[in-house]
């Protein structure tokens, strides 16, 4: 028997709630701006003084609301409010969507944030605002929402919740794995903890004898201060086998809806991180003419230019093993780096270290158009350990990096299944029993 479906306009099922936040009832508040939520999650919770809040900090939210940014829908700045939030004040740049009772709030959230719906509202935003896509509740209120009975909505919500929990768990595991390797890199190559221990006559903590033997037992003077004996201060360019950017066709890529993915600065987010909503494409014919900028497994990718005058915030990333795509390229705003001597994981964590990021930010911020060039990347100075120690670090980091990238790919597969499954569940093409969602 086919599932019973109804369809109504969004405005018939929900409203954009406008509630004023009463500051007099609170000593401190949590201010949530559009940048503080992403793809269904609150990124952080920080109490702050009411004094000095921006003018758009005005709206009160309630548990069960859907927060959806009016700015650039493709950026996925949305979240379902499933927490107590009496002391939360949010930006007026959010739609605060509240259901009228005929559909479950969480069910509506999954429909509004599905790929198909996001594509619709992105097209509406671009048709209204051009280069600065924006929407309002009124501009999308005519869109049709299909929905089954409340019982079927509950089943769908439970299954979607289970899929999302799996995805978020994978994301947290990846963050933990990267943090572990980052901590080791900092301890060995920035803080010099094993060398300090040996200088003090102690065995390096948590380290086997073979690894400990790779570290010297004294320091020496250098232009960057005291560094481990036998290590050297040297320019990065001496060890780069590849340093190049990509390109795009004349006239840009906005008109191309398929082809070879062209990755820009907006998707240089970190190892195993990627926002598929921001993917742009180049034609296959153009790709076949490219002699540089073609991404290889474990390339270190560096955001090279863009931003407000006087401000440059560099970022580094790494892809591989089919994530985010089996074949892709970078555009002219990204550098691709490879080093046989340093290895890709040492290079990734070196570029991402606090000192290198600071140096790049200073150099890039001085330019009339914020950014860095090849000369500035090559002239970066760093403290180089012995080749044996670099090789040892890469051997340690390699399986962890591979796991992160493979898991990121599996997470995207899970997301694809979720996005494919949702319309099939809504239509009744795929049916689930209540016990399957317990």
PESULTA-V886445 format. One record per residue. RES is the residue in one small letter. D_LAST is the distance of its C-alpha to the last C-alpha in Angstrom with 1 decimal. Layout:
BEGIN
<<RES | D_LAST> <RES | D_LAST>>
END
This chain:
BEGIN
<<x | 23.2> <x | 23.0> <x | 20.6> <x | 22.4> <x | 23.3> <x | 25.4> <x | 27.2> <x | 29.0> <x | 30.8> <x | 29.1> <x | 31.7> <x | 30.7> <x | 27.0> <x | 27.6> <x | 30.5> <x | 31.8> <x | 31.9> <x | 35.1> <x | 35.0> <x | 37.8> <x | 37.0> <x | 39.2> <x | 40.5> <x | 42.6> <x | 39.5> <x | 38.6> <x | 40.6> <x | 38.5> <x | 36.0> <x | 33.5> <x | 34.8> <x | 32.4> <x | 34.3> <x | 33.2> <x | 33.5> <x | 31.1> <x | 27.9> <x | 26.9> <x | 24.2> <x | 21.6> <x | 22.7> <x | 25.3> <x | 27.8> <x | 29.2> <x | 29.9> <x | 33.6> <x | 35.4> <x | 38.8> <x | 41.8> <x | 42.2> <x | 45.7> <x | 46.0> <x | 42.7> <x | 43.2> <x | 44.0> <x | 40.7> <x | 38.8> <x | 38.6> <x | 35.2> <x | 32.8> <x | 29.1> <x | 26.3> <x | 22.6> <x | 20.9> <x | 23.9> <x | 24.0> <x | 26.8> <x | 28.5> <x | 31.8> <x | 34.7> <x | 36.3> <x | 35.7> <x | 32.3> <x | 32.1> <x | 31.9> <x | 28.3> <x | 29.1> <x | 26.1> <x | 23.2> <x | 20.7> <x | 21.7> <x | 18.8> <x | 21.2> <x | 24.0> <x | 27.0> <x | 29.9> <x | 32.2> <x | 31.3> <x | 33.9> <x | 33.4> <x | 35.8> <x | 37.1> <x | 36.4> <x | 32.8> <x | 31.6> <x | 29.5> <x | 27.4> <x | 26.1> <x | 24.5> <x | 26.3> <x | 23.3> <x | 23.0> <x | 20.4> <x | 17.7> <x | 19.1> <x | 16.4> <x | 16.5> <x | 20.2> <x | 20.1> <x | 18.4> <x | 21.1> <x | 23.9> <x | 23.2> <x | 22.7> <x | 25.6> <x | 27.1> <x | 27.3> <x | 28.6> <x | 31.2> <x | 32.4> <x | 32.7> <x | 34.4> <x | 37.0> <x | 37.6> <x | 38.1> <x | 40.5> <x | 42.4> <x | 42.9> <x | 43.6> <x | 44.8> <x | 44.9> <x | 42.8> <x | 39.8> <x | 38.5> <x | 36.6> <x | 36.4> <x | 34.0> <x | 36.9> <x | 37.3> <x | 33.7> <x | 33.3> <x | 34.4> <x | 31.7> <x | 29.5> <x | 25.8> <x | 24.0> <x | 21.0> <x | 19.2> <x | 18.2> <x | 16.1> <x | 13.3> <x | 13.4> <x | 13.9> <x | 10.7> <x | 8.9> <x | 11.3> <x | 11.0> <x | 7.4> <x | 8.6> <x | 11.9> <x | 10.8> <x | 9.4> <x | 12.7> <x | 14.7> <x | 13.6> <x | 14.9> <x | 18.0> <x | 18.8> <x | 18.5> <x | 21.0> <x | 23.2> <x | 23.5> <x | 24.3> <x | 26.9> <x | 28.4> <x | 28.6> <x | 30.3> <x | 32.8> <x | 33.5> <x | 34.4> <x | 36.9> <x | 38.2> <x | 38.9> <x | 40.8> <x | 42.8> <x | 43.8> <x | 44.8> <x | 46.9> <x | 48.4> <x | 48.5> <x | 48.8> <x | 50.5> <x | 49.0> <x | 50.0> <x | 53.6> <x | 53.8> <x | 52.7> <x | 55.4> <x | 58.0> <x | 57.3> <x | 57.6> <x | 53.9> <x | 51.6> <x | 49.0> <x | 45.8> <x | 43.0> <x | 45.1> <x | 46.5> <x | 50.3> <x | 50.5> <x | 48.7> <x | 50.6> <x | 53.8> <x | 53.1> <x | 53.7> <x | 57.2> <x | 58.4> <x | 60.2> <x | 60.2> <x | 62.8> <x | 63.8> <x | 62.7> <x | 62.8> <x | 59.2> <x | 60.1> <x | 59.6> <x | 57.7> <x | 57.2> <x | 60.4> <x | 60.6> <x | 58.0> <x | 59.3> <x | 58.9> <x | 58.7> <x | 57.7> <x | 54.5> <x | 56.4> <x | 58.1> <x | 55.0> <x | 53.3> <x | 53.6> <x | 51.7> <x | 51.7> <x | 51.3> <x | 49.6> <x | 48.7> <x | 49.8> <x | 48.9> <x | 50.9> <x | 53.5> <x | 52.1> <x | 48.6> <x | 45.4> <x | 43.8> <x | 44.9> <x | 43.2> <x | 39.6> <x | 39.4> <x | 41.2> <x | 41.1> <x | 38.9> <x | 41.3> <x | 39.9> <x | 41.5> <x | 41.6> <x | 38.5> <x | 36.4> <x | 38.0> <x | 35.2> <x | 34.9> <x | 34.0> <x | 31.0> <x | 30.6> <x | 31.2> <x | 30.6> <x | 30.5> <x | 31.2> <x | 34.7> <x | 35.7> <x | 39.2> <x | 41.0> <x | 44.5> <x | 45.9> <x | 46.1> <x | 49.9> <x | 50.1> <x | 47.9> <x | 50.3> <x | 53.1> <x | 51.5> <x | 53.1> <x | 51.1> <x | 47.7> <x | 45.7> <x | 42.7> <x | 42.6> <x | 40.0> <x | 39.8> <x | 42.3> <x | 42.6> <x | 42.4> <x | 44.2> <x | 44.2> <x | 47.9> <x | 48.8> <x | 47.8> <x | 47.1> <x | 49.3> <x | 53.0> <x | 53.5> <x | 49.8> <x | 48.3> <x | 44.9> <x | 44.6> <x | 41.3> <x | 40.7> <x | 38.1> <x | 37.5> <x | 35.9> <x | 35.9> <x | 34.4> <x | 33.4> <x | 32.0> <x | 32.1> <x | 34.2> <x | 36.2> <x | 39.3> <x | 40.1> <x | 43.0> <x | 43.8> <x | 45.9> <x | 49.0> <x | 47.1> <x | 45.6> <x | 47.4> <x | 46.4> <x | 47.5> <x | 48.0> <x | 50.0> <x | 50.9> <x | 52.3> <x | 49.7> <x | 46.7> <x | 43.8> <x | 41.6> <x | 44.5> <x | 45.6> <x | 42.2> <x | 42.0> <x | 45.7> <x | 45.5> <x | 42.5> <x | 44.3> <x | 45.3> <x | 49.0> <x | 48.8> <x | 46.5> <x | 49.0> <x | 52.0> <x | 50.4> <x | 49.6> <x | 53.2> <x | 54.7> <x | 52.5> <x | 53.1> <x | 56.8> <x | 56.8> <x | 57.7> <x | 54.5> <x | 52.1> <x | 51.4> <x | 52.7> <x | 54.8> <x | 55.2> <x | 58.1> <x | 56.2> <x | 53.4> <x | 55.9> <x | 57.8> <x | 54.9> <x | 56.1> <x | 53.9> <x | 54.5> <x | 54.3> <x | 53.7> <x | 54.9> <x | 53.7> <x | 52.5> <x | 50.3> <x | 48.9> <x | 48.2> <x | 46.5> <x | 44.2> <x | 43.3> <x | 42.5> <x | 40.1> <x | 38.5> <x | 38.3> <x | 35.3> <x | 33.3> <x | 34.3> <x | 33.4> <x | 30.0> <x | 29.5> <x | 30.8> <x | 28.8> <x | 25.6> <x | 26.6> <x | 27.1> <x | 23.7> <x | 22.1> <x | 24.1> <x | 23.0> <x | 19.4> <x | 20.6> <x | 22.4> <x | 19.5> <x | 17.5> <x | 20.7> <x | 21.3> <x | 17.9> <x | 17.7> <x | 20.8> <x | 19.8> <x | 16.5> <x | 18.6> <x | 21.2> <x | 19.2> <x | 20.7> <x | 17.4> <x | 14.8> <x | 11.1> <x | 9.5> <x | 6.8> <x | 5.3> <x | 5.8> <x | 3.8> <x | 0.0>>
END
